Amino acid sequence: MKKSILSVLLLSSGLSFAQTDINITLEHQFEGAPFVYGTTYMLNGTAVSLTRVQYYLSGFEITHDGGTVTTMPGSYILGSGNISNYTLGNEAVTNLEEINFDLGVDYTSNHMGTSSWTAGHPLASQSPSMDWSWPSGYFFWVFEGLVDDTGNGTPNKAFQLSGIGDVLHTDINSFTGINATGGVITLPFQVNVADWLQNLNLASVGSDHSASANNVQIGNNTNPETVFTFNSGALSLEGPTATKSHIYANYELPYAPTIFYNLATTDNVDIKIYSMSGAVVLESENENFEGNFFIKKELESGSYIIVFSNGNLEESFKFIVQK
């Protein structure tokens, strides 16, 4: 009854709480240079090339409108090194002043399993995989690539780091002093991938899917190495757009690769996959201009060409299917 009376008073006085879309941009870098899969970077004097960077963010909490704190327990982000733009949610906010979030997945959701979520949700089944099945939980982060262990400047030795286990859940330092308003609020962050890999001997990592000392170090690096930096200078701008298209094939499943892409457009694209004879074997319309496209259809072994196109852009990339 009290709620009904309050609603009547608010309506009669003309007061209402506007709903605001809140977005986040994650501009991935490697020591100040744009991050691109397959590019060779120097990490403390050692050549390294990354083929996959993915991680979960959860536990979002915003402070707004003079100190009101709103938690967003249903908001999750699956960050990918090739994707910059993410939707966080919709809240009754006029002026956003602070944001907090965690690296990893909260305890409850971490043990629910991917089948608890509808397709397209960050916690639903992913390709490449971001979990080790129920009840083990999600990979809080995955870093895969090559490192130079010969000293000749060419990355040659493979490494895989997949952090799994509640102990790896990491609180990220608060981001305060924000002054963001508008019907749509976009919060811009820079993400320095190199800082996550500090103090690790990548040449000795091998394939590590655990809560080992290596993965603990990645979590520990998150704050003092300042992986996430709020970019206040870009607060009034739209999310970053690639100036050059980048397309990369992830062959974790060689019979059904995933194409990582970030295109030099802000418009959605149509995707077609052609056999080497020119036949269209798979197509999808109105896809995002950045993303991870999983080849769901069973294709015969061989080479294929994927084409991304809209009225302003056409990009192609050759990949291989191996059964």
C-alpha positions in Angstrom: 0.0 0.0 0.0 2.8 2.4 0.9 4.4 1.7 -2.5 1.2 2.4 -4.4 0.7 5.8 -2.5 4.3 6.7 -3.3 3.8 5.9 -7.0 0.7 8.1 -7.1 2.6 11.0 -5.5 5.5 10.6 -7.9 3.2 10.5 -11.0 1.1 13.5 -9.8 4.2 15.6 -9.2 5.7 14.7 -12.6 8.8 13.0 -11.1 10.3 9.9 -12.6 13.6 8.0 -12.7 15.1 7.8 -16.1 16.6 4.5 -17.2 20.1 4.8 -18.6 22.0 2.4 -20.8 25.4 1.7 -19.4 28.2 0.4 -21.7 31.9 -0.3 -21.2 34.6 -0.2 -23.8 37.8 -2.2 -23.3 40.6 -1.0 -25.5 43.2 -3.7 -25.4 46.8 -2.7 -25.6 50.3 -4.3 -25.2 52.5 -1.7 -23.5 50.9 1.2 -25.3 50.6 -0.5 -28.7 47.3 -1.7 -30.0 46.8 -5.4 -29.2 46.4 -7.7 -32.2 46.4 -11.5 -32.2 49.5 -13.0 -33.8 51.6 -9.8 -33.5 55.1 -10.2 -32.0 55.6 -8.0 -28.9 58.6 -7.6 -26.5 57.8 -8.5 -22.9 60.8 -7.6 -20.7 63.2 -8.3 -23.6 61.6 -11.5 -24.7 59.5 -11.9 -27.9 56.0 -13.1 -27.3 52.9 -13.5 -29.5 49.4 -14.1 -28.2 46.8 -16.1 -30.0 44.0 -15.9 -27.4 43.1 -13.5 -24.6 39.8 -13.9 -22.8 38.6 -13.2 -19.3 35.5 -12.7 -17.2 34.4 -9.6 -15.4 31.6 -9.7 -12.8 30.4 -8.2 -9.5 29.6 -4.8 -11.1 28.6 -2.0 -8.7 28.0 1.6 -9.5 27.8 4.7 -7.4 25.7 7.5 -8.8 23.6 10.6 -8.1 25.3 11.8 -5.0 26.4 8.5 -3.5 23.6 6.0 -4.3 25.1 2.5 -4.7 23.5 0.1 -7.1 24.7 -3.5 -7.5 24.4 -5.3 -10.9 24.5 -9.0 -10.0 23.1 -10.1 -13.4 25.8 -8.3 -15.4 28.8 -10.3 -16.8 31.3 -9.5 -19.4 33.4 -12.0 -21.3 36.3 -9.9 -22.4 38.2 -10.8 -25.6 41.4 -9.2 -26.9 39.7 -8.5 -30.2 36.5 -7.0 -28.9 36.2 -3.4 -27.5 32.5 -2.7 -27.0 30.3 -4.3 -24.3 26.8 -3.7 -22.9 26.6 -3.7 -19.1 23.0 -3.0 -18.4 20.2 -0.5 -17.8 19.8 1.3 -14.5 18.0 4.4 -13.1 21.1 6.7 -13.2 21.4 10.4 -14.0 25.1 10.9 -13.1 27.5 8.1 -12.6 30.4 8.7 -10.2 32.2 5.4 -9.5 32.3 1.8 -10.7 33.7 -1.4 -9.1 34.0 -4.8 -10.7 35.9 -8.1 -10.2 38.1 -10.3 -12.4 36.5 -13.8 -12.6 33.1 -15.2 -11.9 31.3 -15.0 -8.5 31.1 -18.1 -6.4 27.4 -18.9 -7.0 27.5 -18.5 -10.8 30.8 -20.2 -11.0 29.2 -23.5 -9.9 25.9 -23.4 -11.8 27.2 -24.7 -15.1 26.9 -23.3 -18.7 23.5 -25.1 -19.2 21.9 -22.6 -16.7 22.3 -19.8 -19.2 20.6 -19.1 -22.5 22.7 -19.1 -25.7 24.5 -15.8 -26.2 24.9 -15.1 -22.5 28.6 -14.6 -21.4 28.2 -17.6 -19.0 26.6 -19.9 -21.6 28.8 -22.4 -23.5 31.5 -20.8 -25.5 33.8 -21.7 -28.4 36.7 -21.8 -27.7 35.6 -23.2 -24.3 35.6 -20.9 -21.2 34.8 -23.6 -18.7 35.9 -27.0 -17.5 32.3 -28.3 -17.1 30.2 -28.4 -13.9 31.1 -28.4 -11.1 34.7 -27.4 -11.7 33.6 -23.9 -12.9 34.7 -21.4 -15.5 38.1 -20.3 -16.7 38.4 -16.9 -15.2 40.9 -16.0 -17.9 42.7 -17.7 -20.8 46.1 -16.6 -22.2 47.5 -18.6 -25.1 50.4 -17.9 -27.4 54.0 -18.4 -28.3 57.2 -17.3 -26.5 60.8 -17.1 -27.7 62.8 -19.7 -25.7 65.9 -19.7 -28.1 66.8 -16.0 -27.9 66.5 -15.4 -31.7 63.6 -13.0 -31.4 60.9 -15.3 -32.9 58.2 -16.7 -30.6 58.3 -20.5 -31.0 57.2 -22.3 -27.8 53.6 -22.7 -27.0 52.0 -21.8 -23.7 48.5 -21.9 -22.2 47.3 -20.3 -19.0 43.7 -21.0 -18.0 42.9 -19.8 -14.5 40.2 -21.9 -12.8 39.1 -22.0 -9.1 37.3 -19.6 -6.7 40.6 -18.7 -5.0 41.5 -16.7 -8.2 38.5 -14.4 -7.9 40.2 -10.9 -7.8 38.8 -7.6 -6.6 39.8 -4.8 -9.0 40.6 -1.4 -7.6 37.7 1.1 -7.6 37.4 3.7 -10.3 36.4 6.9 -8.7 36.0 10.6 -9.7 33.9 9.8 -12.7 31.4 12.4 -14.0 29.3 10.6 -16.6 25.8 11.7 -17.7 23.4 11.2 -20.6 20.8 8.8 -21.9 23.6 6.4 -22.7 26.8 6.3 -20.6 29.8 4.6 -22.0 32.7 4.0 -19.7 36.1 3.8 -21.5 38.9 1.6 -20.2 42.3 0.7 -21.5 43.5 -2.9 -20.8 47.2 -3.5 -20.8 47.5 -7.2 -21.6 51.3 -7.2 -20.9 50.8 -6.3 -17.3 48.9 -9.6 -16.6 52.0 -11.5 -17.8 54.6 -9.8 -15.6 56.8 -12.0 -13.3 56.0 -15.2 -15.3 58.4 -17.5 -17.0 56.3 -18.2 -20.0 58.8 -20.5 -21.5 58.3 -23.0 -18.6 54.5 -22.6 -18.3 53.5 -25.3 -20.8 49.7 -26.1 -20.6 48.5 -24.9 -17.2 44.7 -25.2 -16.5 44.6 -24.7 -12.7 44.9 -22.4 -9.8 48.6 -22.8 -9.8 51.2 -20.2 -8.8 51.3 -19.0 -12.4 47.6 -18.2 -12.4 47.7 -16.8 -8.9 50.4 -14.4 -10.2 48.1 -13.3 -13.0 45.4 -12.4 -10.5 48.0 -10.7 -8.3 49.3 -8.6 -11.2 45.9 -7.2 -12.0 46.0 -4.2 -9.6 49.6 -3.3 -8.9 50.5 -3.6 -12.6 47.4 -1.5 -13.4 45.9 -3.7 -16.1 42.7 -1.7 -16.2 43.0 2.1 -16.5 40.0 4.4 -16.8 40.4 6.7 -19.8 38.7 9.9 -18.7 39.8 11.7 -21.9 37.6 9.4 -24.0 34.5 9.6 -21.7 32.5 11.8 -24.0 33.4 9.7 -27.1 31.8 6.6 -28.6 33.5 3.3 -28.2 36.8 2.7 -30.1 36.6 1.7 -33.7 39.4 -0.3 -35.4 41.2 1.8 -38.1 42.3 -1.4 -39.7 40.5 -4.8 -39.9 42.1 -7.7 -38.0 41.0 -11.3 -38.6 42.5 -14.4 -36.9 41.6 -18.1 -36.8 41.6 -19.9 -33.5 42.3 -23.6 -34.1 41.6 -25.0 -30.6 39.0 -27.1 -32.4 40.7 -27.7 -35.8 37.6 -29.4 -37.2 35.5 -26.3 -36.3 37.7 -23.2 -35.9 36.6 -19.9 -34.4 37.3 -16.7 -36.3 38.3 -13.8 -34.1 37.6 -10.5 -35.9 37.6 -6.8 -35.3 36.6 -4.8 -38.4 37.2 -1.2 -39.5 33.5 -0.3 -39.4 30.8 0.4 -36.8 28.0 -1.2 -38.9 26.8 -4.8 -38.7 28.1 -7.2 -41.3 26.9 -10.2 -43.3 29.2 -13.2 -43.1 29.7 -15.8 -45.9 32.0 -18.8 -46.0 33.1 -20.1 -49.4 34.7 -23.3 -50.4 37.7 -23.1 -52.7 35.4 -23.9 -55.6 33.4 -20.7 -54.9 30.3 -22.3 -53.4 28.7 -20.7 -50.3 28.8 -23.3 -47.5 27.7 -21.1 -44.6 26.2 -17.6 -44.2 24.9 -15.4 -41.4 23.4 -12.0 -41.6 23.5 -8.9 -39.4 26.4 -9.9 -37.2 28.4 -7.5 -35.0 31.4 -5.7 -36.4 33.6 -7.4 -33.8 33.3 -10.8 -32.3 34.2 -14.5 -32.3 32.5 -16.4 -35.1 32.2 -20.1 -34.4 32.0 -22.4 -37.5 29.0 -24.4 -36.3 28.4 -26.3 -39.5 30.4 -29.5 -40.1 32.7 -28.8 -43.0 34.8 -31.2 -45.0 38.6 -31.0 -44.4 40.2 -28.3 -46.6 40.6 -24.6 -47.1 37.8 -22.0 -47.0 37.4 -18.2 -47.3 35.3 -16.2 -44.9 34.0 -12.9 -46.2 32.7 -10.0 -44.0 30.7 -7.3 -45.8 28.3 -4.4 -45.6 27.7 -1.4 -47.8 31.1 0.2 -46.8 33.4 -2.7 -46.2 34.4 -6.1 -47.5 37.1 -8.2 -45.9 38.2 -11.8 -46.6 40.3 -14.3 -44.7 41.5 -17.9 -45.6 41.3 -20.6 -42.9 41.6 -24.4 -42.8 39.3 -27.2 -41.5 41.1 -30.3 -40.3 39.1 -33.4 -39.2 
